[in-house]
Amino acid sequence: MRAYDIIYKKRQGYSLSREEIEFLINGYSSGKIPDYQISAWAMAVFFQGMDDQETAYLTEAMARSGEIVDLSEIGAKVIDKHSTGGVGDKTSLVLGPLVSAAGIPVAKMSGRGLGHTGGTIDKLESIPGFCTEISSKEFLDNVRSTGISIIAQTADIAPADKKLYALRDLTATVESIPLIASSIMSKKIAGGADGIVLDVKTGNGAFMENLEEARELAEKMVRIGRNVGRKTIAVISDMNQPLGYKVGNTLEVEEAVECLRGKGPEDLRELCLTLGANMLILAEKAADFRTGYEELTDLLDSGKAYEKFLDFVAAQGGDIELIKNDDLSKADKRIMIEAEDSGFVSSIKTREIGLCAMLLGAGRDNKESKIDYEVGLELKKKIGDRVNAGEPLVEVYYNKEDRLDEVIRRLKDAFIIKKEKQEPLILIYEIIE
């Protein structure tokens, strides 16, 4: 078997066998197949696509390129959740303790932020003392004792995907539905979950801006799950404005805590309840969506989900007194961006909001960048809200001034105000089972 023949076959539009895909992925992982040949293959996939069976073979090959986490000793079904990324997306901080309080073990490996989207691990590490890098034994012990543990993804999880993604990023082959779907699902499968709930974002702050493309990706991942024996549900949710009001690591933890106390923004609460109800269905803890939704609502409003969050944070070394006293550290320097016109907020350039948070230091320019947990943005108005000239639109939390002028300019341009009121956005577009 030769890489050349496999590249040629895919270039001509034919389907690849399991053996051919495994040959490519194993050869690339071991260094026997060079970057330039995998680049050619990725470009062929970009133009010719992959059918469902090929995509499942690719997903399994990348999952098996490293460690497969064994969660069987937990003794109950583990359901994972994955978001395709957005601005202000702190759902994992709420969902983890929420579904754990409902009796579903949460053993989750999460990532860091890069670009305009934040990462769960960075948000958790904004809590002083919280440790995201613990041994496998501690990870499983925490799940058994408290019902939940969230840690940083290790280098041993789907290393072939990590290597391939870096190459795709440099060869203009990122925006390929089969390659995106297999990348996401290979990490989830290697993470050992029995079932997966996917939050597929669409809108101007998402990687999939178009609803049709988001639907195609969601359906592809659900079919991959079926083909590899993992129950999978995808929820397509809106990202045409930030989720909630706060963007930035400490600020998002603060807002997640509000939600766990039974308060917080309505869109964050609704999305978490929707995703969580589907997790309960996959775990066979709820017979239907409404039953799961109502059970989780009770857990939020009663404070039981909040208590579970405190147990989770304490088990991984975090200072829960700061959380209890609402005393997490935020930047002292603040400036308010005000509306220049009167009317209604018609649209928000959500990606710009995320990029402005990154420029302040809340995100990374590259993988070596150091995060400033204290900085970020707090929206005062969202789409459909009435605003008068001179009223606050967004508050900026900052520590350094070197990029502040650029942030202010871009934030002023990010809010589009018109005389006519915008219809409320749809939060949940579809649920694909």
C-alpha positions as a Markdown table, in Angstrom:
| # | Residue | x | y | z |
|---|---|---|---|---|
| 1 | Met | 0.0 | 0.0 | 0.0 |
| 2 | Arg | 1.3 | 3.5 | -1.0 |
| 3 | Ala | 0.3 | 6.9 | 0.2 |
| 4 | Tyr | 0.4 | 8.1 | -3.4 |
| 5 | Asp | -2.2 | 5.6 | -4.5 |
| 6 | Ile | -4.5 | 6.6 | -1.7 |
| 7 | Ile | -4.2 | 10.3 | -2.5 |
| 8 | Tyr | -4.8 | 9.7 | -6.1 |
| 9 | Lys | -7.9 | 7.6 | -5.3 |
| 10 | Lys | -9.4 | 10.3 | -3.1 |
| 11 | Arg | -8.5 | 13.0 | -5.7 |
| 12 | Gln | -10.6 | 11.1 | -8.2 |
| 13 | Gly | -13.5 | 11.1 | -5.9 |
| 14 | Tyr | -13.6 | 7.4 | -4.8 |
| 15 | Ser | -14.3 | 6.2 | -1.2 |
| 16 | Leu | -11.3 | 4.9 | 0.8 |
| 17 | Ser | -11.4 | 1.7 | 2.8 |
| 18 | Arg | -10.8 | 1.3 | 6.5 |
| 19 | Glu | -7.3 | -0.1 | 5.8 |
| 20 | Glu | -6.4 | 2.8 | 3.5 |
| 21 | Ile | -7.4 | 5.4 | 6.0 |
| 22 | Glu | -5.7 | 3.6 | 8.9 |
| 23 | Phe | -2.5 | 3.3 | 6.8 |
| 24 | Leu | -2.5 | 7.0 | 6.2 |
| 25 | Ile | -3.2 | 8.0 | 9.8 |
| 26 | Asn | -0.8 | 5.5 | 11.4 |
| 27 | Gly | 1.9 | 6.4 | 8.9 |
| 28 | Tyr | 1.5 | 10.1 | 9.5 |
| 29 | Ser | 1.5 | 9.6 | 13.3 |
| 30 | Ser | 4.7 | 7.6 | 13.2 |
| 31 | Gly | 6.4 | 10.0 | 10.8 |
| 32 | Lys | 6.6 | 7.5 | 8.0 |
| 33 | Ile | 4.3 | 9.6 | 5.8 |
| 34 | Pro | 5.5 | 13.2 | 5.3 |
| 35 | Asp | 3.5 | 16.4 | 5.8 |
| 36 | Tyr | 3.3 | 17.1 | 2.0 |
| 37 | Gln | 1.5 | 13.9 | 1.3 |
| 38 | Ile | -1.0 | 14.3 | 4.1 |
| 39 | Ser | -1.5 | 17.9 | 2.9 |
| 40 | Ala | -2.3 | 16.6 | -0.6 |
| 41 | Trp | -4.7 | 14.1 | 0.9 |
| 42 | Ala | -6.4 | 16.7 | 3.1 |
| 43 | Met | -6.9 | 19.0 | 0.0 |
| 44 | Ala | -8.4 | 16.1 | -1.9 |
| 45 | Val | -10.8 | 15.5 | 1.0 |
| 46 | Phe | -11.6 | 19.2 | 1.0 |
| 47 | Phe | -12.8 | 19.2 | -2.6 |
| 48 | Gln | -14.1 | 15.6 | -2.9 |
| 49 | Gly | -15.6 | 15.1 | 0.6 |
| 50 | Met | -16.0 | 11.8 | 2.5 |
| 51 | Asp | -19.0 | 9.6 | 2.9 |
| 52 | Asp | -20.3 | 8.6 | 6.3 |
| 53 | Gln | -18.4 | 5.3 | 6.4 |
| 54 | Glu | -15.1 | 6.9 | 5.5 |
| 55 | Thr | -15.6 | 9.6 | 8.1 |
| 56 | Ala | -16.3 | 7.0 | 10.8 |
| 57 | Tyr | -13.1 | 5.1 | 9.8 |
| 58 | Leu | -11.1 | 8.3 | 10.0 |
| 59 | Thr | -12.6 | 9.2 | 13.4 |
| 60 | Glu | -11.8 | 5.7 | 14.8 |
| 61 | Ala | -8.3 | 5.8 | 13.4 |
| 62 | Met | -7.5 | 9.1 | 15.0 |
| 63 | Ala | -9.1 | 8.1 | 18.3 |
| 64 | Arg | -7.0 | 5.0 | 18.4 |
| 65 | Ser | -3.8 | 6.9 | 17.6 |
| 66 | Gly | -3.4 | 7.4 | 21.4 |
| 67 | Glu | -4.9 | 6.6 | 24.7 |
| 68 | Ile | -8.5 | 5.5 | 25.0 |
| 69 | Val | -9.7 | 6.5 | 28.4 |
| 70 | Asp | -11.5 | 3.6 | 30.3 |
| 71 | Leu | -14.4 | 5.0 | 32.3 |
| 72 | Ser | -16.0 | 1.6 | 32.9 |
| 73 | Glu | -14.9 | 1.5 | 36.6 |
| 74 | Ile | -17.1 | 4.5 | 37.3 |
| 75 | Gly | -20.0 | 2.0 | 37.1 |
| 76 | Ala | -22.5 | 4.3 | 35.4 |
| 77 | Lys | -23.0 | 5.8 | 32.0 |
| 78 | Val | -20.9 | 8.9 | 31.4 |
| 79 | Ile | -22.3 | 11.5 | 29.0 |
| 80 | Asp | -20.0 | 14.1 | 27.5 |
| 81 | Lys | -20.8 | 17.5 | 26.0 |
| 82 | His | -18.9 | 19.4 | 23.4 |
| 83 | Ser | -19.4 | 22.9 | 22.0 |
| 84 | Thr | -18.1 | 24.0 | 18.6 |
| 85 | Gly | -17.1 | 27.3 | 20.2 |
| 86 | Gly | -18.5 | 30.7 | 20.7 |
| 87 | Val | -18.3 | 34.0 | 22.6 |
| 88 | Gly | -19.3 | 34.0 | 26.2 |
| 89 | Asp | -20.0 | 30.3 | 26.1 |
| 90 | Lys | -19.6 | 29.1 | 29.7 |
| 91 | Thr | -22.2 | 26.3 | 29.5 |
| 92 | Ser | -19.7 | 23.6 | 30.6 |
| 93 | Leu | -19.3 | 25.4 | 33.9 |
| 94 | Val | -23.0 | 25.2 | 34.5 |
| 95 | Leu | -23.8 | 21.9 | 32.8 |
| 96 | Gly | -21.1 | 19.8 | 34.6 |
| 97 | Pro | -22.3 | 20.3 | 38.1 |
| 98 | Leu | -26.0 | 20.5 | 37.0 |
| 99 | Val | -26.1 | 17.0 | 35.4 |
| 100 | Ser | -23.8 | 15.6 | 38.1 |
| 101 | Ala | -26.4 | 16.8 | 40.7 |
| 102 | Ala | -28.9 | 14.7 | 38.7 |
| 103 | Gly | -26.9 | 11.6 | 39.1 |
| 104 | Ile | -24.9 | 11.5 | 35.9 |
| 105 | Pro | -21.1 | 11.2 | 36.4 |
| 106 | Val | -19.2 | 13.9 | 34.6 |
| 107 | Ala | -15.6 | 12.9 | 33.6 |
| 108 | Lys | -14.7 | 15.5 | 31.1 |
| 109 | Met | -11.6 | 16.6 | 29.3 |
| 110 | Ser | -11.8 | 20.1 | 27.9 |
| 111 | Gly | -9.6 | 22.5 | 25.9 |
| 112 | Arg | -8.1 | 26.0 | 26.2 |
| 113 | Gly | -9.3 | 29.0 | 24.2 |
| 114 | Leu | -7.6 | 30.1 | 21.0 |
| 115 | Gly | -8.6 | 33.1 | 18.8 |
| 116 | His | -12.0 | 34.7 | 19.5 |
| 117 | Thr | -13.5 | 31.8 | 21.5 |
| 118 | Gly | -12.8 | 31.0 | 25.1 |
| 119 | Gly | -11.8 | 27.7 | 26.6 |
| 120 | Thr | -13.3 | 25.9 | 29.6 |
| 121 | Ile | -9.9 | 25.1 | 31.1 |
| 122 | Asp | -8.8 | 28.8 | 31.1 |
| 123 | Lys | -12.1 | 29.8 | 32.8 |
| 124 | Leu | -11.6 | 27.1 | 35.5 |
| 125 | Glu | -8.0 | 28.1 | 36.1 |
| 126 | Ser | -9.1 | 31.7 | 36.8 |
| 127 | Ile | -10.3 | 30.3 | 40.1 |
| 128 | Pro | -7.3 | 30.6 | 42.4 |
| 129 | Gly | -5.9 | 27.2 | 43.3 |
| 130 | Phe | -7.9 | 25.2 | 40.8 |
| 131 | Cys | -5.9 | 22.5 | 39.2 |
| 132 | Thr | -6.8 | 21.1 | 35.7 |
| 133 | Glu | -3.7 | 18.9 | 35.3 |
| 134 | Ile | -4.1 | 15.9 | 37.7 |
| 135 | Ser | -3.3 | 12.2 | 37.4 |
| 136 | Ser | -5.7 | 9.7 | 35.8 |
| 137 | Lys | -6.2 | 8.2 | 39.3 |
| 138 | Glu | -7.1 | 11.5 | 40.9 |
| 139 | Phe | -9.4 | 12.3 | 37.9 |
| 140 | Leu | -11.4 | 9.0 | 38.4 |
| 141 | Asp | -11.3 | 9.3 | 42.2 |
| 142 | Asn | -12.8 | 12.7 | 42.0 |
| 143 | Val | -15.6 | 11.5 | 39.7 |
| 144 | Arg | -16.3 | 8.6 | 42.1 |
| 145 | Ser | -16.3 | 10.8 | 45.3 |
| 146 | Thr | -17.9 | 14.1 | 44.0 |
| 147 | Gly | -19.6 | 12.9 | 40.8 |
| 148 | Ile | -17.6 | 15.3 | 38.6 |
| 149 | Ser | -14.1 | 16.2 | 37.4 |
| 150 | Ile | -13.0 | 18.4 | 34.5 |
| 151 | Ile | -9.4 | 18.3 | 33.4 |
| 152 | Ala | -7.2 | 19.6 | 30.5 |
| 153 | Gln | -7.0 | 17.2 | 27.6 |
| 154 | Thr | -3.7 | 15.3 | 27.7 |
| 155 | Ala | -1.3 | 15.0 | 24.8 |
| 156 | Asp | -2.1 | 11.3 | 24.7 |
| 157 | Ile | -5.7 | 11.8 | 23.6 |
| 158 | Ala | -6.0 | 11.5 | 19.7 |
| 159 | Pro | -2.5 | 12.8 | 19.0 |
| 160 | Ala | -3.0 | 12.1 | 15.2 |
| 161 | Asp | -5.9 | 14.7 | 15.3 |
| 162 | Lys | -3.7 | 17.3 | 17.0 |
| 163 | Lys | -1.0 | 16.8 | 14.3 |
| 164 | Leu | -3.4 | 16.8 | 11.4 |
| 165 | Tyr | -5.3 | 19.9 | 12.7 |
| 166 | Ala | -2.0 | 21.9 | 12.9 |
| 167 | Leu | -1.3 | 20.9 | 9.3 |
| 168 | Arg | -4.9 | 21.8 | 8.2 |
| 169 | Asp | -4.5 | 25.2 | 9.8 |
| 170 | Leu | -1.5 | 25.9 | 7.6 |
| 171 | Thr | -2.8 | 24.4 | 4.3 |
| 172 | Ala | -6.3 | 26.1 | 4.1 |
| 173 | Thr | -8.1 | 22.8 | 4.7 |
| 174 | Val | -9.8 | 23.6 | 8.1 |
| 175 | Glu | -13.3 | 24.3 | 6.7 |
| 176 | Ser | -14.0 | 20.7 | 5.6 |
| 177 | Ile | -17.1 | 19.2 | 7.2 |
| 178 | Pro | -15.7 | 15.6 | 7.3 |
| 179 | Leu | -12.4 | 16.7 | 8.8 |
| 180 | Ile | -14.0 | 19.0 | 11.4 |
| 181 | Ala | -16.5 | 16.3 | 12.4 |
| 182 | Ser | -13.9 | 13.5 | 12.7 |
| 183 | Ser | -11.6 | 15.9 | 14.6 |
| 184 | Ile | -14.3 | 16.7 | 17.2 |
| 185 | Met | -15.6 | 13.1 | 17.5 |
| 186 | Ser | -12.2 | 11.4 | 17.7 |
| 187 | Lys | -11.4 | 13.3 | 20.9 |
| 188 | Lys | -14.8 | 12.6 | 22.4 |
| 189 | Ile | -14.6 | 8.9 | 21.7 |
| 190 | Ala | -11.0 | 8.7 | 23.0 |
| 191 | Gly | -12.3 | 10.5 | 26.1 |
| 192 | Gly | -14.3 | 7.4 | 26.9 |
| 193 | Ala | -17.9 | 8.7 | 27.1 |
| 194 | Asp | -20.8 | 6.4 | 26.5 |
| 195 | Gly | -22.9 | 9.2 | 24.9 |
| 196 | Ile | -22.3 | 12.7 | 23.5 |
| 197 | Val | -24.4 | 15.8 | 23.4 |
| 198 | Leu | -23.1 | 18.4 | 20.9 |
| 199 | Asp | -23.7 | 22.1 | 21.0 |
| 200 | Val | -23.2 | 23.2 | 17.4 |
| 201 | Lys | -23.1 | 27.0 | 17.2 |
| 202 | Thr | -24.2 | 29.0 | 14.2 |
| 203 | Gly | -24.1 | 32.7 | 13.5 |
| 204 | Asn | -21.6 | 35.5 | 13.2 |
| 205 | Gly | -19.7 | 34.5 | 16.3 |
| 206 | Ala | -19.4 | 30.8 | 15.4 |
| 207 | Phe | -17.1 | 28.9 | 13.1 |
| 208 | Met | -20.2 | 27.7 | 11.2 |
| 209 | Glu | -21.8 | 31.1 | 10.4 |
| 210 | Asn | -24.4 | 29.6 | 8.0 |
| 211 | Leu | -27.3 | 27.5 | 9.5 |
| 212 | Glu | -27.2 | 25.0 | 6.6 |
| 213 | Glu | -23.5 | 24.3 | 7.2 |
| 214 | Ala | -24.1 | 24.0 | 10.9 |
| 215 | Arg | -26.9 | 21.5 | 10.2 |
| 216 | Glu | -24.6 | 19.5 | 7.9 |
| 217 | Leu | -21.9 | 19.4 | 10.5 |
| 218 | Ala | -24.3 | 18.4 | 13.3 |
| 219 | Glu | -25.9 | 15.6 | 11.2 |
| 220 | Lys | -22.4 | 14.3 | 10.2 |
| 221 | Met | -21.3 | 14.1 | 13.8 |
| 222 | Val | -24.5 | 12.4 | 14.9 |
| 223 | Arg | -24.0 | 9.8 | 12.1 |
| 224 | Ile | -20.4 | 9.3 | 13.1 |
| 225 | Gly | -21.6 | 8.6 | 16.7 |
| 226 | Arg | -24.1 | 6.0 | 15.4 |
| 227 | Asn | -21.5 | 4.4 | 13.2 |
| 228 | Val | -19.0 | 4.0 | 16.0 |
| 229 | Gly | -21.5 | 2.9 | 18.7 |
| 230 | Arg | -21.9 | 6.2 | 20.6 |
| 231 | Lys | -25.3 | 7.6 | 21.2 |
| 232 | Thr | -25.1 | 11.2 | 20.0 |
| 233 | Ile | -27.5 | 14.2 | 20.0 |
| 234 | Ala | -26.7 | 17.6 | 18.4 |
| 235 | Val | -28.3 | 20.9 | 19.5 |
| 236 | Ile | -27.9 | 23.7 | 17.0 |
| 237 | Ser | -27.8 | 27.0 | 18.9 |
| 238 | Asp | -27.5 | 30.6 | 18.1 |
| 239 | Met | -24.2 | 32.6 | 18.2 |
| 240 | Asn | -25.3 | 35.9 | 16.6 |
| 241 | Gln | -24.6 | 37.5 | 20.0 |
| 242 | Pro | -22.6 | 36.5 | 23.0 |
| 243 | Leu | -24.2 | 33.9 | 25.3 |
| 244 | Gly | -25.1 | 35.8 | 28.5 |
| 245 | Tyr | -23.7 | 39.2 | 29.1 |
| 246 | Lys | -20.1 | 38.5 | 30.3 |
| 247 | Val | -17.0 | 37.7 | 28.2 |
| 248 | Gly | -13.7 | 36.9 | 29.8 |
| 249 | Asn | -12.5 | 34.2 | 32.2 |
| 250 | Thr | -13.3 | 35.4 | 35.7 |
| 251 | Leu | -16.3 | 37.3 | 34.5 |
| 252 | Glu | -17.7 | 34.1 | 32.9 |
| 253 | Val | -17.1 | 32.1 | 36.0 |
| 254 | Glu | -19.0 | 34.8 | 37.9 |
| 255 | Glu | -22.0 | 34.6 | 35.5 |
| 256 | Ala | -22.0 | 30.8 | 35.5 |
| 257 | Val | -22.2 | 30.9 | 39.3 |
| 258 | Glu | -25.2 | 33.3 | 39.1 |
| 259 | Cys | -26.9 | 30.7 | 36.8 |
| 260 | Leu | -26.1 | 27.9 | 39.2 |
| 261 | Arg | -27.7 | 29.9 | 42.0 |
| 262 | Gly | -31.0 | 29.9 | 40.0 |
| 263 | Lys | -30.5 | 33.3 | 38.5 |
| 264 | Gly | -28.3 | 34.5 | 35.6 |
| 265 | Pro | -29.1 | 35.4 | 32.0 |
| 266 | Glu | -32.1 | 33.7 | 30.5 |
| 267 | Asp | -30.4 | 32.5 | 27.3 |
| 268 | Leu | -27.6 | 30.8 | 29.3 |
| 269 | Arg | -30.1 | 29.1 | 31.6 |
| 270 | Glu | -32.3 | 28.0 | 28.7 |
| 271 | Leu | -29.4 | 26.5 | 26.7 |
| 272 | Cys | -28.0 | 24.7 | 29.7 |
| 273 | Leu | -31.4 | 23.2 | 30.5 |
| 274 | Thr | -31.8 | 22.1 | 26.9 |
| 275 | Leu | -28.4 | 20.5 | 26.6 |
| 276 | Gly | -28.7 | 19.0 | 30.1 |
| 277 | Ala | -32.2 | 17.4 | 29.4 |
| 278 | Asn | -30.7 | 15.7 | 26.4 |
| 279 | Met | -27.8 | 14.4 | 28.5 |
| 280 | Leu | -30.3 | 12.9 | 30.9 |
| 281 | Ile | -32.1 | 11.2 | 28.0 |
| 282 | Leu | -28.8 | 9.6 | 26.8 |
| 283 | Ala | -27.9 | 8.5 | 30.3 |
| 284 | Glu | -31.4 | 7.0 | 30.6 |
| 285 | Lys | -32.1 | 9.2 | 33.6 |
| 286 | Ala | -35.1 | 10.8 | 32.0 |
| 287 | Ala | -37.8 | 9.2 | 29.8 |
| 288 | Asp | -38.3 | 12.4 | 27.7 |
| 289 | Phe | -37.1 | 15.9 | 27.2 |
| 290 | Arg | -39.7 | 17.6 | 29.4 |
| 291 | Thr | -39.1 | 15.3 | 32.4 |
| 292 | Gly | -35.3 | 16.0 | 32.2 |
| 293 | Tyr | -35.9 | 19.7 | 31.7 |
| 294 | Glu | -38.1 | 20.0 | 34.8 |
| 295 | Glu | -35.8 | 17.9 | 37.0 |
| 296 | Leu | -32.8 | 20.1 | 36.0 |
| 297 | Thr | -34.8 | 23.3 | 36.6 |
| 298 | Asp | -35.5 | 22.1 | 40.2 |
| 299 | Leu | -31.8 | 21.4 | 40.7 |
| 300 | Leu | -30.9 | 24.9 | 39.6 |
| 301 | Asp | -33.6 | 26.7 | 41.6 |
| 302 | Ser | -33.0 | 24.6 | 44.8 |
| 303 | Gly | -29.3 | 25.4 | 44.9 |
| 304 | Lys | -28.3 | 21.8 | 44.6 |
| 305 | Ala | -26.4 | 22.4 | 41.3 |
| 306 | Tyr | -24.5 | 25.3 | 43.0 |
| 307 | Glu | -23.5 | 23.1 | 46.0 |
| 308 | Lys | -22.2 | 20.5 | 43.5 |
| 309 | Phe | -20.1 | 23.2 | 41.8 |
| 310 | Leu | -18.5 | 24.1 | 45.1 |
| 311 | Asp | -17.7 | 20.4 | 45.8 |
| 312 | Phe | -16.2 | 20.1 | 42.4 |
| 313 | Val | -14.0 | 23.2 | 42.7 |
| 314 | Ala | -12.9 | 22.3 | 46.2 |
| 315 | Ala | -11.9 | 18.7 | 45.1 |
| 316 | Gln | -9.5 | 20.2 | 42.5 |
| 317 | Gly | -8.0 | 22.7 | 44.9 |
| 318 | Gly | -10.0 | 25.8 | 44.0 |
| 319 | Asp | -10.7 | 28.5 | 46.6 |
| 320 | Ile | -14.5 | 28.2 | 47.2 |
| 321 | Glu | -14.6 | 31.0 | 49.8 |
| 322 | Leu | -13.9 | 33.5 | 47.0 |
| 323 | Ile | -16.8 | 32.1 | 45.0 |
| 324 | Lys | -19.1 | 32.1 | 48.0 |
| 325 | Asn | -18.3 | 35.7 | 48.8 |
| 326 | Asp | -18.4 | 36.8 | 45.1 |
| 327 | Asp | -14.8 | 37.9 | 45.5 |
| 328 | Leu | -13.1 | 36.6 | 42.4 |
| 329 | Ser | -10.5 | 39.0 | 41.2 |
| 330 | Lys | -11.4 | 41.3 | 38.3 |
| 331 | Ala | -9.6 | 44.2 | 36.7 |
| 332 | Asp | -9.9 | 47.5 | 38.6 |
| 333 | Lys | -9.5 | 49.6 | 35.5 |
| 334 | Arg | -12.8 | 50.0 | 33.7 |
| 335 | Ile | -14.3 | 52.1 | 30.9 |
| 336 | Met | -17.9 | 52.3 | 29.6 |
| 337 | Ile | -18.6 | 52.4 | 25.9 |
| 338 | Glu | -21.8 | 54.4 | 25.3 |
| 339 | Ala | -24.3 | 54.5 | 22.4 |
| 340 | Glu | -23.9 | 57.3 | 19.9 |
| 341 | Asp | -27.4 | 57.0 | 18.6 |
| 342 | Ser | -30.9 | 56.2 | 19.9 |
| 343 | Gly | -32.9 | 53.3 | 18.8 |
| 344 | Phe | -32.8 | 49.5 | 19.2 |
| 345 | Val | -29.8 | 47.2 | 19.1 |
| 346 | Ser | -30.3 | 45.5 | 15.7 |
| 347 | Ser | -27.3 | 43.3 | 15.5 |
| 348 | Ile | -24.0 | 42.6 | 17.2 |
| 349 | Lys | -20.7 | 41.7 | 15.5 |
| 350 | Thr | -20.1 | 38.8 | 17.9 |
| 351 | Arg | -16.7 | 37.7 | 16.6 |
| 352 | Glu | -15.5 | 41.3 | 17.2 |
| 353 | Ile | -16.7 | 41.1 | 20.8 |
| 354 | Gly | -14.6 | 37.9 | 21.2 |
| 355 | Leu | -11.6 | 39.4 | 19.5 |
| 356 | Cys | -11.8 | 42.5 | 21.7 |
| 357 | Ala | -11.7 | 40.4 | 24.8 |
| 358 | Met | -8.7 | 38.6 | 23.3 |
| 359 | Leu | -6.9 | 41.9 | 22.6 |
| 360 | Leu | -7.4 | 42.9 | 26.3 |
| 361 | Gly | -5.6 | 39.7 | 27.3 |
| 362 | Ala | -8.6 | 37.3 | 28.0 |
| 363 | Gly | -7.6 | 35.1 | 25.0 |
| 364 | Arg | -4.4 | 34.1 | 23.2 |
| 365 | Asp | -2.8 | 35.5 | 20.1 |
| 366 | Asn | -0.9 | 32.1 | 19.9 |
| 367 | Lys | -0.5 | 29.0 | 22.1 |
| 368 | Glu | 2.4 | 30.7 | 24.1 |
| 369 | Ser | 0.4 | 33.8 | 25.1 |
| 370 | Lys | -0.2 | 34.3 | 28.8 |
| 371 | Ile | -3.9 | 34.8 | 29.8 |
| 372 | Asp | -5.0 | 37.7 | 31.9 |
| 373 | Tyr | -8.0 | 36.2 | 33.9 |
| 374 | Glu | -9.2 | 39.5 | 35.2 |
| 375 | Val | -10.0 | 41.3 | 32.0 |
| 376 | Gly | -13.0 | 41.1 | 29.7 |
| 377 | Leu | -16.3 | 42.7 | 28.7 |
| 378 | Glu | -19.8 | 43.1 | 30.2 |
| 379 | Leu | -22.6 | 43.8 | 27.8 |
| 380 | Lys | -25.2 | 46.2 | 29.0 |
| 381 | Lys | -27.5 | 45.8 | 25.9 |
| 382 | Lys | -28.3 | 42.9 | 23.6 |
| 383 | Ile | -30.2 | 42.5 | 20.4 |
| 384 | Gly | -33.7 | 44.0 | 20.6 |
| 385 | Asp | -33.0 | 46.2 | 23.6 |
| 386 | Arg | -34.0 | 49.9 | 23.5 |
| 387 | Val | -31.0 | 52.3 | 23.9 |
| 388 | Asn | -30.7 | 56.0 | 24.0 |
| 389 | Ala | -27.7 | 58.1 | 22.9 |
| 390 | Gly | -25.3 | 58.2 | 25.8 |
| 391 | Glu | -26.5 | 55.0 | 27.5 |
| 392 | Pro | -24.0 | 52.2 | 28.2 |
| 393 | Leu | -23.5 | 49.5 | 25.7 |
| 394 | Val | -20.6 | 47.5 | 27.1 |
| 395 | Glu | -18.2 | 47.9 | 30.0 |
| 396 | Val | -14.5 | 47.1 | 29.5 |
| 397 | Tyr | -12.4 | 45.6 | 32.2 |
| 398 | Tyr | -8.7 | 46.1 | 31.5 |
| 399 | Asn | -5.3 | 46.1 | 33.0 |
| 400 | Lys | -3.1 | 47.3 | 30.1 |
| 401 | Glu | -3.7 | 50.3 | 27.9 |
| 402 | Asp | -1.5 | 49.3 | 24.9 |
| 403 | Arg | -4.5 | 48.0 | 22.9 |
| 404 | Leu | -7.3 | 49.9 | 24.6 |
| 405 | Asp | -7.9 | 52.5 | 21.8 |
| 406 | Glu | -8.3 | 49.7 | 19.2 |
| 407 | Val | -10.7 | 47.8 | 21.5 |
| 408 | Ile | -12.8 | 50.9 | 22.0 |
| 409 | Arg | -13.0 | 51.7 | 18.3 |
| 410 | Arg | -13.9 | 48.1 | 17.4 |
| 411 | Leu | -16.5 | 47.9 | 20.2 |
| 412 | Lys | -18.2 | 51.0 | 19.0 |
| 413 | Asp | -18.5 | 49.5 | 15.5 |
| 414 | Ala | -19.7 | 46.1 | 16.9 |
| 415 | Phe | -23.2 | 47.4 | 17.9 |
| 416 | Ile | -25.6 | 48.2 | 15.1 |
| 417 | Ile | -28.4 | 50.5 | 16.2 |
| 418 | Lys | -31.5 | 51.1 | 14.1 |
| 419 | Lys | -34.8 | 52.8 | 14.6 |
| 420 | Glu | -36.8 | 49.6 | 14.0 |
| 421 | Lys | -36.9 | 47.0 | 16.7 |
| 422 | Gln | -35.3 | 43.7 | 15.8 |
| 423 | Glu | -37.3 | 40.5 | 16.4 |
| 424 | Pro | -35.9 | 38.4 | 19.2 |
| 425 | Leu | -33.3 | 35.8 | 18.1 |
| 426 | Ile | -34.0 | 32.1 | 18.1 |
| 427 | Leu | -31.8 | 30.5 | 20.7 |
| 428 | Ile | -32.3 | 26.8 | 19.7 |
| 429 | Tyr | -32.7 | 26.1 | 16.0 |
| 430 | Glu | -32.9 | 22.3 | 16.0 |
| 431 | Ile | -32.2 | 19.2 | 17.9 |
| 432 | Ile | -30.9 | 16.3 | 15.8 |
| 433 | Glu | -31.0 | 12.8 | 17.2 |
